[in-house]
Amino acid sequence: MPSDDSFCAHTSLYTACTQCPRACKTDRAGGKRGFCTENADLRVALACLHFGEEPLVTVHGGSGTIFLTGCNLRCAFCQNYQISQQGMGRAVSKDEFARMCLSLEEAGAENINLVTGSHHIPVLAEGLEEARRQGLSLPICWNSSGYDSPEMLKLLDGLVTIYLPDLKTLNPALSRQLCAAEDYGEKAKKALTWMIEHNPLNIVEVEKDGVKKEKILQGVIIRHLFLPGRFEETAEVLDWLKANADGKAIISLMSQYTPVPFKDSESELARRKKALSAIENRLVTTSEDSDLQDLIEAYDFDYLFYQDLSDDTSWLPDFTRPQPFSNALAKPLWHWRDGFLI
């Protein structure tokens, strides 16, 4: 029998797993690892106050971000590859997860931000419910690749009110090569449509030390990362967002694509190199940045964030360290090797 401190609800959803659109049908409840590289254990790499998210999410105190191990995509350019693809992290109990959430709230977090949890929705719902029972009062943010199943997202209804999904590309050939998911675009559109329909925008103004900022309590912020040399992909994504999300969700267009200095086996590095040949694996140019700004001006979105161009690559994380980011970008509270840090 599982202990009171273990995750035990919805175990049937880990047997012949179909939690995400990949539907790999692995018996994760029996200890086998799915395409996501995970069994039924919830593993975490880092919990921190994060100041690098959109202003509506970080606000004054930073976003209480929990980086989860594993991922149902295999993006060749992933900056978090150590935890999403290499398995960095350790299993946590329901109580430890709840304590992470409560510690983040005590540290001043504006929300609890769950990064890449699409392969663990049942246990995350259970963990969030436990945190609520123990007094958590913050909004919950679902920070995902967009490769989600609306049927599974229903388990988060009433728990999660802020959604922060990607819309990477609508090109099946490109998503097959870069993310190992030819159906990414079609599945992501369905998931994002569900998120928008169930979470109308609710943005309030909050003040701290005489400074007023906007804060999102409910709604959807859709991220799109411009891929160098693939201007047409961004135009196609923005077309869909204009028709389906404008005025109902916030758009966040990012120009931070950065080549990652991957450390891996020769065979894995060769696989990445082949996948990345679909794009120009480099920083975004000033010319591309100018063209992107002209493009978004033409679309005239109701509410859009655009990231200033920068050649700074120091923000790339290293999750082997208790502080994977710069001190300005994050304040760690829990690390997979060291447990609670404060």
C-alpha positions in Angstrom: 0.0 0.0 0.0 1.3 3.5 -0.8 2.0 5.8 2.2 -0.1 8.8 2.9 2.9 10.9 1.6 3.1 9.2 -1.8 1.3 10.1 -5.1 -1.3 7.4 -5.5 -4.4 8.8 -7.3 -5.0 8.2 -11.0 -2.4 5.4 -11.2 -4.5 3.9 -14.0 -3.6 6.8 -16.2 0.1 5.7 -16.0 -0.7 2.2 -17.3 -0.5 2.0 -21.1 0.0 5.8 -20.9 -2.0 8.1 -23.1 -1.6 11.2 -21.0 -0.2 13.3 -23.8 -0.8 13.4 -27.6 2.1 11.0 -28.2 0.1 8.2 -26.5 3.1 5.9 -26.2 1.1 3.4 -24.1 4.1 2.6 -21.9 3.3 1.0 -18.5 4.8 3.8 -16.5 2.9 2.6 -13.4 4.9 -0.6 -13.7 8.2 1.3 -13.6 8.9 1.5 -17.4 9.9 4.9 -18.9 7.8 6.4 -21.6 9.0 8.6 -24.5 9.1 11.4 -21.9 11.9 9.4 -20.2 9.8 9.1 -17.0 7.9 6.5 -15.1 5.2 7.3 -12.5 7.6 9.1 -10.1 7.4 12.9 -10.1 10.9 14.2 -10.4 12.0 17.8 -9.9 15.2 19.5 -10.8 14.8 23.0 -9.3 12.4 25.3 -7.5 13.3 29.0 -7.6 12.0 32.5 -7.8 12.4 33.3 -11.5 12.6 36.8 -12.8 13.0 36.0 -16.5 9.4 35.4 -17.4 6.9 37.9 -18.9 6.3 41.0 -16.7 2.7 39.9 -16.0 4.1 36.7 -14.5 7.1 37.9 -12.6 5.5 41.2 -11.4 7.3 42.3 -8.2 8.3 39.1 -6.4 9.2 36.7 -9.3 7.5 33.6 -10.5 7.7 30.6 -8.2 9.1 28.2 -10.8 9.3 24.4 -10.4 11.4 22.7 -13.2 10.2 19.2 -13.7 12.2 16.3 -15.1 11.3 14.8 -18.5 9.4 16.0 -21.5 7.1 14.6 -24.2 9.0 16.4 -27.0 12.6 16.1 -28.0 13.4 19.6 -29.2 16.9 19.6 -30.7 17.5 23.2 -29.5 16.2 22.8 -25.9 18.1 25.0 -23.4 16.8 22.8 -20.5 18.0 19.6 -22.2 19.7 18.4 -19.0 16.4 18.0 -17.3 14.1 17.5 -20.2 16.1 14.9 -22.0 19.0 13.7 -19.8 17.0 12.9 -16.7 18.5 15.4 -14.3 16.4 15.6 -11.1 15.1 13.4 -8.3 11.8 11.9 -7.2 9.8 13.9 -4.6 6.9 12.9 -2.4 3.6 14.7 -2.4 4.5 16.4 0.8 7.8 17.6 -0.4 6.2 19.0 -3.6 3.6 20.8 -1.4 6.4 22.2 0.8 8.2 23.5 -2.3 5.0 25.4 -3.3 4.5 26.8 0.2 8.2 27.8 0.5 7.9 29.7 -2.8 4.9 31.5 -1.5 6.6 32.4 1.7 9.6 33.7 -0.3 7.3 36.2 -2.1 6.4 34.4 -5.3 3.6 35.8 -7.4 2.5 32.4 -8.6 3.5 28.7 -8.8 4.9 28.1 -12.3 5.1 24.4 -13.4 7.6 24.0 -16.2 7.1 21.1 -18.7 4.6 18.9 -16.8 2.5 17.5 -19.7 3.6 14.0 -18.9 2.7 14.2 -15.2 -0.7 15.9 -15.0 -2.4 13.4 -12.7 0.3 13.6 -9.9 0.7 17.3 -10.4 -3.0 17.8 -9.8 -2.8 15.7 -6.7 0.2 17.6 -5.5 -1.4 21.0 -6.1 -4.5 19.8 -4.2 -2.3 18.8 -1.2 -0.6 22.2 -1.4 -4.0 24.0 -1.3 -5.0 21.9 1.7 -1.8 23.0 3.4 -2.6 26.7 2.8 -1.2 27.6 -0.7 -3.1 30.6 -2.0 -1.1 31.6 -5.1 -2.4 31.3 -8.7 -1.0 28.3 -10.6 0.7 28.7 -14.0 1.0 25.9 -16.5 4.2 26.4 -18.5 4.2 23.9 -21.3 5.4 23.2 -24.9 1.8 23.3 -26.0 1.9 19.6 -26.8 -0.9 18.9 -24.4 -4.1 16.8 -24.4 -7.3 18.8 -23.6 -8.8 15.7 -22.0 -5.9 15.6 -19.5 -5.9 19.4 -19.0 -9.4 19.0 -17.6 -7.8 17.5 -14.5 -6.2 20.9 -13.9 -9.4 22.8 -14.2 -10.0 24.7 -11.0 -6.4 24.4 -10.0 -4.5 26.1 -12.9 -5.7 29.5 -14.0 -2.7 30.8 -15.9 -1.5 29.0 -19.0 1.9 29.8 -20.6 2.2 27.5 -23.6 4.5 27.6 -26.6 3.3 27.5 -30.2 6.6 26.5 -31.8 5.6 25.9 -35.4 2.7 24.8 -37.6 5.0 23.1 -40.1 4.7 19.3 -39.7 8.0 18.6 -41.5 9.8 21.1 -39.3 8.3 19.8 -36.0 9.1 16.2 -37.0 12.8 17.1 -37.5 13.2 19.5 -34.6 10.8 18.1 -32.0 10.2 14.4 -33.0 6.4 15.2 -33.3 5.0 15.6 -36.8 1.6 16.3 -35.3 2.8 19.0 -33.0 1.0 21.9 -34.7 -2.4 20.3 -34.9 -2.3 19.0 -31.3 -1.0 22.4 -30.0 -3.8 24.3 -31.7 -6.4 22.1 -30.0 -4.7 22.5 -26.6 -4.4 26.3 -26.9 -8.0 26.6 -28.0 -9.1 24.7 -24.9 -6.9 26.9 -22.7 -8.3 30.1 -24.2 -11.9 29.0 -24.0 -11.6 28.0 -20.3 -9.5 30.8 -19.0 -10.6 34.3 -19.9 -8.1 37.0 -19.2 -8.1 38.6 -15.7 -5.3 41.1 -15.2 -5.1 43.4 -12.1 -2.8 46.2 -11.0 -0.7 45.6 -7.9 1.5 48.1 -6.0 4.6 47.5 -4.0 6.8 50.2 -2.5 5.0 52.8 -4.6 5.6 50.9 -7.9 2.5 49.7 -9.8 2.6 46.7 -12.1 0.1 44.5 -13.9 -0.4 41.0 -12.7 -2.1 38.1 -14.5 -4.5 36.1 -12.3 -6.1 34.1 -15.1 -5.7 33.7 -18.8 -3.3 32.5 -21.5 0.0 33.9 -22.6 1.1 32.2 -25.9 4.9 32.1 -26.6 6.5 31.8 -30.0 10.2 31.6 -30.4 11.5 32.9 -33.7 13.8 30.3 -35.3 16.7 31.9 -37.2 16.3 31.7 -40.9 12.7 30.5 -40.7 10.7 33.8 -41.0 7.9 32.0 -42.9 7.2 29.8 -39.8 6.7 32.8 -37.6 4.4 34.4 -40.1 2.3 31.3 -40.3 2.1 31.1 -36.5 1.1 34.8 -36.2 -1.6 34.3 -38.8 -3.2 31.6 -36.6 -2.8 33.6 -33.5 -4.4 36.7 -35.1 -7.4 34.7 -36.1 -7.8 32.6 -33.0 -6.2 34.3 -30.0 -6.1 38.1 -30.5 -8.1 39.9 -27.9 -8.6 36.6 -25.9 -5.0 35.8 -25.0 -1.6 37.6 -24.8 1.1 37.0 -27.4 4.8 36.8 -26.5 7.1 36.8 -29.4 10.7 35.8 -28.4 13.9 36.5 -30.2 16.2 34.8 -27.7 17.1 31.7 -29.8 20.6 30.7 -28.6 22.8 27.9 -29.7 23.3 25.6 -26.7 26.8 24.1 -26.0 25.4 20.6 -25.5 27.4 18.0 -23.6 26.4 14.5 -24.6 27.4 11.3 -26.3 28.8 11.4 -29.9 25.7 9.7 -31.3 23.4 12.1 -29.5 25.4 15.1 -30.7 25.2 13.8 -34.2 21.4 13.4 -33.9 21.1 17.0 -32.7 23.3 18.3 -35.5 21.2 16.6 -38.1 17.9 17.9 -36.5 19.3 21.4 -36.2 20.2 21.5 -39.9 16.5 22.5 -40.5 17.3 25.9 -39.1 20.3 28.3 -38.9 21.7 27.4 -35.5 22.8 30.9 -34.5 21.7 34.1 -32.8 19.0 36.2 -34.3 20.4 39.1 -36.5 19.6 42.8 -36.2 18.1 42.6 -39.7 15.8 39.7 -38.6 14.9 41.6 -35.5 13.9 44.6 -37.5 11.8 42.5 -39.9 10.0 40.9 -36.9 9.1 44.2 -35.4 7.7 45.3 -38.8 5.7 42.1 -38.9 4.1 42.4 -35.5 3.3 46.1 -36.2 1.4 45.0 -39.3 -0.6 42.4 -37.3 -1.5 45.0 -34.6 -2.2 42.5 -31.8 -4.3 43.7 -28.9 -1.7 42.6 -26.3 1.8 41.5 -27.3 5.2 41.3 -25.6 8.2 41.5 -27.8 11.6 40.6 -26.4 14.5 43.1 -27.0 17.3 41.6 -29.1 20.4 40.7 -27.1 23.6 38.8 -27.8 24.0 37.9 -24.1 24.1 34.1 -23.7 25.0 34.0 -20.0 21.4 33.2 -19.1 21.7 29.6 -20.5 21.1 27.4 -17.4 23.3 24.6 -16.0 21.2 22.5 -13.7 24.3 20.7 -12.2 24.7 23.9 -10.1 22.4 24.8 -7.2 22.2 28.2 -8.9 21.7 27.3 -12.6 21.1 30.9 -13.7 22.6 34.3 -12.9 21.8 35.7 -9.5 19.8 38.5 -11.2 17.6 35.9 -13.0 16.7 33.5 -10.3 16.8 32.8 -6.5 16.9 29.0 -5.9 15.0 27.6 -3.0 15.4 23.8 -3.7 17.8 21.8 -5.9 17.7 18.2 -6.9 21.0 17.4 -5.3 20.8 19.5 -2.1 17.1 19.7 -1.2 15.9 22.9 0.4 18.5 25.6 0.3 16.9 28.1 2.6 
